C-alpha cells in the first residue's frame, strides 16, 4: 500500500516524486517506457522551471547536462523585424538570469534518476486500468516489464502521463478539444548558423497563428519546429512538414540553413492548451502537466507548468493523508492553488495567442518593442518569472508601446 501512485515519469511525475519524498509520503513512480527515452518537445527550460529546480537543489546537475545555457530570447515579427530580451544584466531582472535548452531524452532521464534515488520506481510498467474498492479509487492494474499483470494499491493516483493520459481516459476526462489543442513538429538539425546563447521565436506569415522556433540544443545541434492550433492546421492544404520546409527555404532563413542537415525526420505531437480550465481532480485522483491541459497557449511551454502542478498536487496529497480525506472536495484545493499560481499567465497567453492572428498587430508590437528598453525589460521580467505575465495585459504596457 502506497500513499500515492504517480503514473508517468516525465517532468510532472518525477517532480511530484521528489516533492513526495520531501513531505514524507510513500509513493511509487511508474512509466511505460524505459529511460532514457525521447520526448517530442522544444526542450526549453524557462524561468519557472529554473526556479523549481533551484528549490529542489537540482540546478548544479542541470548545468552539467548536454545542452545550452540561454541568456536571451529573440522575437521576430512577420516583417522580420526582431528584438532581443536579455535574461542577464537588466536592472529589473535579479531573479532568474538564465534558462536552458536540454533535449528531453537527457533532461527527463536526469529527473527520473533523481527521483529513483529517493523513491520506488517501475520502468516498463503499462497501466491498463484504475481499480476501485467500495466506489473509491484504490489503485491501478497494469503489466510490468516482465509481461505479468500486477495490482498496486494507493488511495491517490496522480495522472502525469501526457496528452493521451490513460488515467484521464479511464476517468472519462480525455477529450481532443480542437479549439484548445495545438499541434507541433520538431526536428533536430546540425550546422544551423547564428545560434549561440539565445532561443528564437519567429511569428512568421507562413504559420499563423503560431510560430517557428530555433533553439540551440548543445554540441552544434539545434531544435527547430513550428506550432499551430489544431483547428488552423486542419484548414491548411499543406502539412506542417511542408510549412516548415517553406520557412527553412525562405529568403530570410535560407542562409542560416545553407550548411545544415536534419538529424531525423520531423516528428509531431499534440499540445493541450491552457486556454480553458479543465477538470483536473476528483475522488482519489489529480491530473498534472499535459494530462491536465496546462501548455502555455502563446509560447507552447509546458515543463514549468507541469512542475508547478507537481508541487501543489503533492502538498494537497500530504494534507489529504493527514486528514484521511481523499474526496473531490479535499482535492479541489489543488485546482485552486494551481490556477491561483499560473491562471493569470495562461489567461494572458490566451490573449496574446489571439493577437498572433494579426500580422499587423505583431509587426506593430515587435517593431515598437525593439525601440523601447522599458518594454523589453518588462518582457524580460515576465519570462524570468519575476514580473507576472498579467503585466502584458495591462493598459500601461500597451501605452508604453504606443508612446515608444
TIKENU-392888 format. One record per residue (C-alpha): residue in one letter; x, y, z. Coordinates in Angstrom, 2 decimals. Layout:
% residues N
+---------+---------+---------+---------+
! residuo !      xx !      yy !      zz !
+---------+---------+---------+---------+
!       A !       X !       Y !       Z !
...
+---------+---------+---------+---------+
% end
This chain:
% residues 404
+---------+---------+---------+---------+
! residuo !      xx !      yy !      zz !
+---------+---------+---------+---------+
!       X !    0.00 !    0.00 !    0.00 !
!       X !    1.42 !    3.35 !   -1.09 !
!       X !    0.29 !    6.85 !   -0.21 !
!       X !    0.38 !    7.94 !   -3.86 !
!       X !    0.77 !    6.22 !   -7.22 !
!       X !    2.30 !    8.51 !   -9.84 !
!       X !    1.60 !    7.42 !  -13.42 !
!       X !    4.11 !    8.92 !  -15.86 !
!       X !    7.72 !    9.85 !  -15.08 !
!       X !    8.19 !   12.96 !  -17.20 !
!       X !    8.82 !   16.36 !  -15.56 !
!       X !    5.42 !   16.35 !  -13.78 !
!       X !    5.74 !   12.83 !  -12.40 !
!       X !    9.40 !   12.92 !  -11.42 !
!       X !    8.99 !   16.34 !   -9.80 !
!       X !    5.96 !   15.04 !   -7.90 !
!       X !    8.04 !   12.12 !   -6.63 !
!       X !   10.78 !   14.49 !   -5.44 !
!       X !    8.25 !   16.60 !   -3.52 !
!       X !    6.65 !   13.43 !   -2.12 !
!       X !    9.99 !   12.47 !   -0.60 !
!       X !   10.34 !   15.93 !    0.96 !
!       X !    6.89 !   15.58 !    2.50 !
!       X !    7.47 !   12.06 !    3.81 !
!       X !    4.96 !   10.38 !    1.51 !
!       X !    5.44 !    6.79 !    0.38 !
!       X !    4.90 !    6.84 !   -3.37 !
!       X !    5.72 !    4.76 !   -6.43 !
!       X !    6.57 !    6.29 !   -9.81 !
!       X !    5.52 !    4.35 !  -12.91 !
!       X !    6.32 !    4.79 !  -16.59 !
!       X !    5.56 !    2.60 !  -19.59 !
!       X !    8.94 !    3.49 !  -21.15 !
!       X !   12.44 !    2.51 !  -20.12 !
!       X !   14.71 !    5.51 !  -19.56 !
!       X !   16.41 !    7.22 !  -21.26 !
!       X !   13.66 !    7.77 !  -23.81 !
!       X !   12.93 !   10.63 !  -26.21 !
!       X !   10.03 !   13.02 !  -25.73 !
!       X !    8.99 !   15.32 !  -28.55 !
!       X !    9.33 !   18.88 !  -27.28 !
!       X !   11.01 !   22.22 !  -27.83 !
!       X !   13.33 !   21.28 !  -24.91 !
!       X !   13.39 !   24.80 !  -23.38 !
!       X !   13.51 !   25.18 !  -19.60 !
!       X !   12.00 !   28.54 !  -18.68 !
!       X !   12.43 !   30.76 !  -15.63 !
!       X !    9.61 !   28.90 !  -13.89 !
!       X !   11.36 !   25.55 !  -14.41 !
!       X !   14.66 !   27.03 !  -13.21 !
!       X !   13.01 !   28.41 !  -10.06 !
!       X !   11.63 !   24.99 !   -9.09 !
!       X !   14.87 !   23.18 !   -9.96 !
!       X !   16.68 !   25.63 !   -7.70 !
!       X !   14.17 !   24.86 !   -4.93 !
!       X !   14.84 !   21.12 !   -5.41 !
!       X !   18.63 !   21.64 !   -5.44 !
!       X !   18.88 !   20.33 !   -9.00 !
!       X !   20.39 !   23.31 !  -10.82 !
!       X !   24.01 !   22.25 !  -10.42 !
!       X !   23.20 !   18.92 !  -12.02 !
!       X !   21.24 !   20.53 !  -14.87 !
!       X !   24.18 !   22.81 !  -15.68 !
!       X !   26.34 !   19.75 !  -16.26 !
!       X !   23.92 !   18.19 !  -18.77 !
!       X !   24.47 !   18.31 !  -22.52 !
!       X !   22.53 !   21.30 !  -23.79 !
!       X !   22.74 !   25.09 !  -23.99 !
!       X !   22.58 !   27.89 !  -21.46 !
!       X !   20.17 !   30.62 !  -22.55 !
!       X !   20.68 !   34.30 !  -21.72 !
!       X !   18.34 !   35.96 !  -24.22 !
!       X !   15.20 !   35.43 !  -26.25 !
!       X !   14.85 !   36.74 !  -29.80 !
!       X !   11.37 !   37.67 !  -31.00 !
!       X !   10.80 !   38.05 !  -34.74 !
!       X !    7.79 !   39.59 !  -36.48 !
!       X !    6.11 !   38.65 !  -39.80 !
!       X !    8.01 !   41.55 !  -41.42 !
!       X !   11.23 !   40.09 !  -39.92 !
!       X !   11.98 !   42.93 !  -37.56 !
!       X !   13.22 !   41.50 !  -34.28 !
!       X !   14.40 !   42.37 !  -30.81 !
!       X !   16.28 !   40.57 !  -28.07 !
!       X !   15.17 !   40.23 !  -24.48 !
!       X !   18.18 !   39.64 !  -22.24 !
!       X !   17.77 !   37.47 !  -19.18 !
!       X !   21.08 !   38.67 !  -17.77 !
!       X !   22.10 !   42.17 !  -16.76 !
!       X !   18.77 !   44.01 !  -16.89 !
!       X !   18.11 !   46.23 !  -13.89 !
!       X !   14.70 !   44.62 !  -13.25 !
!       X !   15.95 !   41.10 !  -13.72 !
!       X !   17.55 !   39.93 !  -10.48 !
!       X !   15.58 !   36.72 !  -10.09 !
!       X !   16.21 !   34.23 !  -12.90 !
!       X !   19.18 !   35.24 !  -15.03 !
!       X !   19.33 !   32.26 !  -17.38 !
!       X !   17.40 !   29.39 !  -18.83 !
!       X !   18.42 !   26.18 !  -20.56 !
!       X !   17.70 !   24.06 !  -23.58 !
!       X !   18.31 !   20.40 !  -22.77 !
!       X !   16.99 !   17.60 !  -25.01 !
!       X !   14.19 !   15.84 !  -23.19 !
!       X !   15.88 !   12.45 !  -23.61 !
!       X !   18.63 !   13.84 !  -21.37 !
!       X !   16.61 !   16.09 !  -19.05 !
!       X !   13.81 !   13.61 !  -18.31 !
!       X !   16.37 !   10.88 !  -17.63 !
!       X !   18.19 !   13.21 !  -15.23 !
!       X !   14.97 !   13.99 !  -13.32 !
!       X !   13.90 !   10.34 !  -13.28 !
!       X !   17.27 !    9.23 !  -11.88 !
!       X !   17.00 !   11.84 !   -9.11 !
!       X !   13.53 !   10.53 !   -8.24 !
!       X !   14.74 !    6.93 !   -8.47 !
!       X !   17.37 !    7.65 !   -5.82 !
!       X !   14.66 !    8.65 !   -3.35 !
!       X !   11.53 !    6.66 !   -4.10 !
!       X !   10.37 !    3.38 !   -5.60 !
!       X !   10.07 !    3.38 !   -9.39 !
!       X !    8.98 !    0.97 !  -12.11 !
!       X !   10.06 !    1.36 !  -15.71 !
!       X !    8.34 !   -0.58 !  -18.47 !
!       X !    5.11 !   -0.66 !  -16.44 !
!       X !    1.99 !   -0.22 !  -18.57 !
!       X !   -1.03 !    0.94 !  -16.56 !
!       X !   -4.17 !   -0.60 !  -18.05 !
!       X !   -6.91 !    0.33 !  -15.60 !
!       X !   -7.90 !    2.00 !  -12.36 !
!       X !   -9.20 !   -0.24 !   -9.59 !
!       X !  -11.85 !    0.63 !   -7.01 !
!       X !  -13.00 !   -0.54 !   -3.60 !
!       X !  -16.48 !    0.47 !   -2.48 !
!       X !  -16.60 !    3.06 !   -5.28 !
!       X !  -13.36 !    4.65 !   -4.05 !
!       X !  -10.14 !    4.60 !   -6.07 !
!       X !   -7.81 !    2.06 !   -4.50 !
!       X !   -5.01 !    1.71 !   -7.06 !
!       X !   -4.08 !    0.70 !  -10.59 !
!       X !   -3.76 !   -2.50 !  -12.55 !
!       X !   -1.03 !   -2.88 !  -15.13 !
!       X !    1.54 !   -5.03 !  -16.88 !
!       X !    5.09 !   -4.96 !  -15.59 !
!       X !    8.30 !   -5.14 !  -17.62 !
!       X !    8.21 !   -8.94 !  -17.45 !
!       X !    4.73 !   -9.00 !  -19.00 !
!       X !    2.99 !  -10.04 !  -15.80 !
!       X !   -0.20 !   -8.39 !  -14.54 !
!       X !    0.21 !   -6.56 !  -11.27 !
!       X !   -2.02 !   -4.53 !   -8.95 !
!       X !   -0.64 !   -1.60 !   -6.97 !
!       X !   -2.67 !   -0.03 !   -4.16 !
!       X !   -2.95 !    3.60 !   -3.01 !
!       X !   -5.79 !    5.99 !   -2.15 !
!       X !   -4.37 !    8.65 !   -4.51 !
!       X !   -3.46 !    8.41 !   -8.19 !
!       X !   -1.67 !   11.23 !   -9.99 !
!       X !   -2.06 !   11.18 !  -13.76 !
!       X !    1.19 !   12.62 !  -15.15 !
!       X !    1.06 !   10.59 !  -18.35 !
!       X !    0.76 !   13.26 !  -21.02 !
!       X !   -1.77 !   14.48 !  -23.55 !
!       X !   -3.07 !   10.94 !  -24.20 !
!       X !   -3.25 !   10.10 !  -20.50 !
!       X !   -4.59 !    6.62 !  -19.75 !
!       X !   -5.69 !    7.91 !  -16.34 !
!       X !   -7.75 !   10.71 !  -17.91 !
!       X !   -9.23 !    8.20 !  -20.39 !
!       X !  -10.24 !    5.73 !  -17.72 !
!       X !  -11.85 !    8.53 !  -15.73 !
!       X !  -13.79 !    9.71 !  -18.78 !
!       X !  -11.99 !   13.08 !  -18.81 !
!       X !   -9.99 !   12.75 !  -22.03 !
!       X !  -11.19 !   14.95 !  -24.87 !
!       X !   -9.45 !   16.05 !  -28.05 !
!       X !  -10.72 !   19.62 !  -27.96 !
!       X !   -9.75 !   21.00 !  -31.38 !
!       X !  -10.22 !   24.64 !  -30.37 !
!       X !   -7.93 !   24.34 !  -27.36 !
!       X !   -5.30 !   21.97 !  -28.73 !
!       X !   -2.25 !   22.80 !  -30.80 !
!       X !   -0.13 !   20.54 !  -32.97 !
!       X !    3.60 !   20.95 !  -33.39 !
!       X !    6.53 !   19.28 !  -35.13 !
!       X !   10.15 !   19.14 !  -34.08 !
!       X !   13.30 !   18.32 !  -35.99 !
!       X !   16.87 !   18.22 !  -34.70 !
!       X !   19.43 !   19.80 !  -37.06 !
!       X !   23.15 !   20.29 !  -37.01 !
!       X !   25.00 !   23.19 !  -38.62 !
!       X !   22.33 !   25.90 !  -38.25 !
!       X !   24.06 !   29.28 !  -38.36 !
!       X !   23.73 !   32.09 !  -35.83 !
!       X !   22.69 !   30.19 !  -32.70 !
!       X !   24.66 !   30.77 !  -29.53 !
!       X !   23.05 !   31.69 !  -26.21 !
!       X !   19.57 !   32.60 !  -27.48 !
!       X !   16.28 !   30.92 !  -28.22 !
!       X !   14.32 !   32.39 !  -31.13 !
!       X !   10.57 !   32.68 !  -31.63 !
!       X !    9.60 !   33.94 !  -35.08 !
!       X !    5.96 !   34.81 !  -35.70 !
!       X !    6.24 !   34.34 !  -39.46 !
!       X !    3.47 !   34.72 !  -42.04 !
!       X !    3.86 !   31.09 !  -43.18 !
!       X !    2.42 !   29.80 !  -39.90 !
!       X !   -0.31 !   31.92 !  -38.34 !
!       X !   -1.35 !   31.97 !  -35.55 !
!       X !    1.75 !   30.16 !  -34.45 !
!       X !    5.49 !   30.48 !  -34.63 !
!       X !    8.73 !   28.99 !  -35.90 !
!       X !   11.32 !   28.25 !  -33.22 !
!       X !   15.08 !   27.81 !  -33.34 !
!       X !   16.69 !   26.62 !  -30.11 !
!       X !   20.36 !   25.66 !  -29.60 !
!       X !   20.45 !   22.18 !  -28.08 !
!       X !   24.18 !   21.76 !  -27.37 !
!       X !   27.16 !   20.40 !  -29.31 !
!       X !   26.25 !   22.20 !  -32.53 !
!       X !   22.75 !   20.74 !  -32.54 !
!       X !   19.56 !   22.79 !  -32.93 !
!       X !   15.94 !   22.03 !  -32.09 !
!       X !   13.71 !   23.66 !  -34.70 !
!       X !    9.98 !   23.40 !  -35.17 !
!       X !    6.61 !   25.03 !  -35.67 !
!       X !    3.42 !   25.08 !  -33.64 !
!       X !   -0.10 !   25.77 !  -34.87 !
!       X !   -3.59 !   25.42 !  -33.44 !
!       X !   -5.30 !   22.15 !  -34.33 !
!       X !   -8.21 !   23.96 !  -35.97 !
!       X !   -5.92 !   26.09 !  -38.15 !
!       X !   -3.77 !   23.10 !  -39.06 !
!       X !   -6.86 !   21.25 !  -40.21 !
!       X !   -7.75 !   24.13 !  -42.58 !
!       X !   -4.31 !   24.05 !  -44.20 !
!       X !   -3.77 !   22.38 !  -47.55 !
!       X !   -0.13 !   21.90 !  -46.53 !
!       X !    1.27 !   19.56 !  -43.92 !
!       X !    3.25 !   21.00 !  -41.02 !
!       X !    6.36 !   19.46 !  -42.53 !
!       X !    5.73 !   21.28 !  -45.81 !
!       X !    5.18 !   24.55 !  -43.95 !
!       X !    8.44 !   24.11 !  -42.04 !
!       X !   10.30 !   23.34 !  -45.27 !
!       X !    8.91 !   26.57 !  -46.77 !
!       X !   10.18 !   28.58 !  -43.81 !
!       X !   13.64 !   26.97 !  -43.81 !
!       X !   13.97 !   27.59 !  -47.55 !
!       X !   12.57 !   31.14 !  -47.45 !
!       X !   14.75 !   34.12 !  -48.40 !
!       X !   15.02 !   35.21 !  -44.75 !
!       X !   16.17 !   31.87 !  -43.26 !
!       X !   17.83 !   30.11 !  -46.22 !
!       X !   21.35 !   31.33 !  -45.46 !
!       X !   21.18 !   30.02 !  -41.90 !
!       X !   20.40 !   26.52 !  -43.18 !
!       X !   22.88 !   26.57 !  -46.07 !
!       X !   25.27 !   24.12 !  -44.36 !
!       X !   22.72 !   22.49 !  -42.07 !
!       X !   21.34 !   18.98 !  -42.23 !
!       X !   18.45 !   17.34 !  -40.39 !
!       X !   19.32 !   14.58 !  -37.92 !
!       X !   15.87 !   12.99 !  -38.02 !
!       X !   12.54 !   13.09 !  -39.80 !
!       X !   10.26 !   15.78 !  -38.30 !
!       X !    8.06 !   14.32 !  -35.57 !
!       X !    4.80 !   15.75 !  -34.27 !
!       X !    2.69 !   15.80 !  -31.15 !
!       X !   -0.42 !   17.41 !  -29.67 !
!       X !   -0.35 !   20.15 !  -27.04 !
!       X !   -3.48 !   20.55 !  -24.87 !
!       X !   -3.51 !   24.29 !  -24.27 !
!       X !   -4.33 !   26.02 !  -21.01 !
!       X !   -6.88 !   28.26 !  -22.71 !
!       X !   -9.60 !   26.69 !  -20.58 !
!       X !   -9.71 !   25.32 !  -17.05 !
!       X !  -10.20 !   21.59 !  -17.49 !
!       X !  -11.34 !   19.24 !  -14.74 !
!       X !   -8.13 !   18.08 !  -13.07 !
!       X !   -9.22 !   16.35 !   -9.85 !
!       X !  -11.87 !   14.19 !   -8.25 !
!       X !  -12.29 !   11.48 !   -5.62 !
!       X !   -8.86 !    9.91 !   -5.27 !
!       X !   -7.12 !   11.48 !   -8.25 !
!       X !   -5.36 !   14.54 !   -9.63 !
!       X !   -4.16 !   15.24 !  -13.19 !
!       X !   -0.90 !   17.10 !  -13.79 !
!       X !    1.00 !   18.61 !  -16.72 !
!       X !   -0.20 !   17.82 !  -20.23 !
!       X !   -2.76 !   15.39 !  -18.78 !
!       X !   -4.38 !   18.45 !  -17.20 !
!       X !   -4.00 !   20.65 !  -20.32 !
!       X !   -1.51 !   23.16 !  -18.92 !
!       X !    0.52 !   24.09 !  -22.03 !
!       X !    1.04 !   27.85 !  -22.41 !
!       X !   -1.12 !   28.94 !  -25.40 !
!       X !    1.36 !   31.59 !  -26.60 !
!       X !    4.80 !   30.05 !  -26.05 !
!       X !    3.92 !   26.34 !  -26.12 !
!       X !    5.89 !   25.84 !  -22.90 !
!       X !    4.65 !   23.05 !  -20.68 !
!       X !    7.53 !   21.84 !  -18.50 !
!       X !    7.39 !   24.71 !  -15.99 !
!       X !    3.62 !   24.44 !  -15.54 !
!       X !    3.90 !   20.67 !  -15.12 !
!       X !    6.47 !   21.12 !  -12.36 !
!       X !    4.34 !   23.77 !  -10.64 !
!       X !    1.37 !   21.38 !  -10.74 !
!       X !    3.51 !   18.64 !   -9.19 !
!       X !    4.45 !   20.81 !   -6.22 !
!       X !    0.86 !   21.85 !   -5.48 !
!       X !   -0.57 !   18.36 !   -6.04 !
!       X !    1.83 !   16.72 !   -3.61 !
!       X !    1.20 !   19.37 !   -0.95 !
!       X !   -2.53 !   18.66 !   -1.22 !
!       X !   -1.92 !   14.89 !   -1.16 !
!       X !    0.06 !   15.31 !    2.06 !
!       X !   -2.84 !   17.19 !    3.68 !
!       X !   -5.26 !   14.54 !    2.44 !
!       X !   -3.24 !   11.80 !    4.12 !
!       X !   -3.10 !   13.71 !    7.40 !
!       X !   -6.88 !   14.21 !    7.38 !
!       X !   -7.63 !   10.83 !    5.78 !
!       X !   -9.79 !   12.69 !    3.28 !
!       X !   -9.27 !   11.80 !   -0.39 !
!       X !  -12.50 !   13.31 !   -1.65 !
!       X !  -13.04 !   15.60 !   -4.60 !
!       X !  -13.77 !   18.38 !   -2.13 !
!       X !  -10.38 !   17.85 !   -0.46 !
!       X !   -8.55 !   17.83 !   -3.81 !
!       X !  -10.31 !   20.98 !   -5.03 !
!       X !   -7.57 !   22.83 !   -3.15 !
!       X !   -5.12 !   21.56 !   -5.79 !
!       X !   -7.15 !   23.16 !   -8.56 !
!       X !   -7.37 !   26.42 !   -6.63 !
!       X !   -3.65 !   26.58 !   -5.78 !
!       X !   -2.65 !   25.71 !   -9.32 !
!       X !   -4.83 !   28.28 !  -11.05 !
!       X !   -4.06 !   30.96 !   -8.48 !
!       X !   -0.42 !   30.39 !   -9.38 !
!       X !   -0.49 !   30.10 !  -13.19 !
!       X !   -4.05 !   31.03 !  -14.19 !
!       X !   -3.24 !   34.71 !  -14.76 !
!       X !   -0.37 !   33.78 !  -17.05 !
!       X !   -2.46 !   31.32 !  -19.02 !
!       X !   -5.26 !   33.84 !  -19.49 !
!       X !   -2.78 !   36.46 !  -20.68 !
!       X !   -1.15 !   33.97 !  -23.03 !
!       X !   -4.57 !   33.17 !  -24.48 !
!       X !   -4.99 !   36.89 !  -25.30 !
!       X !   -1.51 !   37.01 !  -26.81 !
!       X !   -2.27 !   33.95 !  -28.94 !
!       X !   -5.27 !   35.81 !  -30.32 !
!       X !   -3.02 !   38.80 !  -31.07 !
!       X !   -0.77 !   36.45 !  -33.08 !
!       X !   -3.56 !   36.09 !  -35.65 !
!       X !   -2.90 !   39.63 !  -36.83 !
!       X !    0.33 !   40.25 !  -38.76 !
!       X !   -0.32 !   43.99 !  -38.48 !
!       X !   -0.50 !   43.90 !  -34.67 !
!       X !    2.50 !   41.59 !  -34.36 !
!       X !    4.58 !   43.85 !  -36.60 !
!       X !    3.43 !   46.91 !  -34.66 !
!       X !    4.16 !   45.49 !  -31.20 !
!       X !    7.52 !   43.92 !  -32.09 !
!       X !    8.68 !   46.98 !  -34.04 !
!       X !    7.87 !   49.26 !  -31.10 !
!       X !    9.29 !   46.87 !  -28.51 !
!       X !   12.55 !   46.76 !  -30.48 !
!       X !   12.95 !   50.50 !  -29.81 !
!       X !   11.81 !   50.60 !  -26.18 !
!       X !   14.15 !   49.27 !  -23.49 !
!       X !   11.50 !   49.61 !  -20.76 !
!       X !    9.11 !   47.36 !  -22.70 !
!       X !   11.93 !   44.87 !  -23.24 !
!       X !   12.68 !   44.95 !  -19.52 !
!       X !    9.04 !   44.15 !  -18.66 !
!       X !    9.02 !   41.20 !  -21.09 !
!       X !   12.37 !   40.04 !  -19.67 !
!       X !   10.98 !   40.11 !  -16.14 !
!       X !    7.91 !   38.19 !  -17.23 !
!       X !    9.98 !   35.48 !  -18.91 !
!       X !   12.19 !   35.27 !  -15.82 !
!       X !    9.06 !   34.83 !  -13.66 !
!       X !    9.96 !   37.96 !  -11.73 !
!       X !    7.12 !   40.08 !  -13.15 !
!       X !    3.66 !   38.50 !  -13.55 !
!       X !    2.72 !   37.89 !  -17.16 !
!       X !   -0.53 !   39.76 !  -16.40 !
!       X !    1.60 !   42.88 !  -16.87 !
!       X !    1.39 !   42.22 !  -20.60 !
!       X !   -2.39 !   42.64 !  -20.44 !
!       X !   -2.33 !   45.94 !  -18.60 !
!       X !   -3.25 !   49.15 !  -20.46 !
!       X !    0.01 !   50.74 !  -19.22 !
!       X !    2.08 !   48.15 !  -21.09 !
!       X !    0.40 !   48.97 !  -24.38 !
!       X !    0.51 !   52.67 !  -23.64 !
!       X !    4.29 !   52.35 !  -23.33 !
!       X !    4.37 !   50.62 !  -26.71 !
!       X !    2.21 !   53.35 !  -28.30 !
!       X !    4.42 !   56.09 !  -26.88 !
!       X !    7.70 !   54.44 !  -27.83 !
+---------+---------+---------+---------+
% end
